[in-house]
Amino acid sequence: FFFLMIRRPPRSTQSRSSAASDVYKRQIICLVYINRLIAFTGMPLHPTNWRPLILCSLLVAQKVWDDKYLSNADFAFIYPFFITEEINRLEQKFLELIQ
């Protein structure tokens, strides 16, 4: 009776685990970008700058990693603390600092 209860998970669960794996990869890339920024500039993380830095590193990481990525306007909609123009400037400055 017990062997009837043990089954392979449905395909949708397997694809979700693959998607979750991609999320972890993006988070690691995000941390690499932040470490690179700190190493190149000596800029520490403060209560006033960690949110924009995390936002920019996530933005760049998902643009590099994903085939279909969110636009800066999408990020402004998801995180309305910044407008699209501010996110554009933050991304540009972030890329200048990590290269």
Helices and strands as residue ranges (DSSP letters): H 2-5, H 11-41, H 50-65, H 72-78, H 84-98
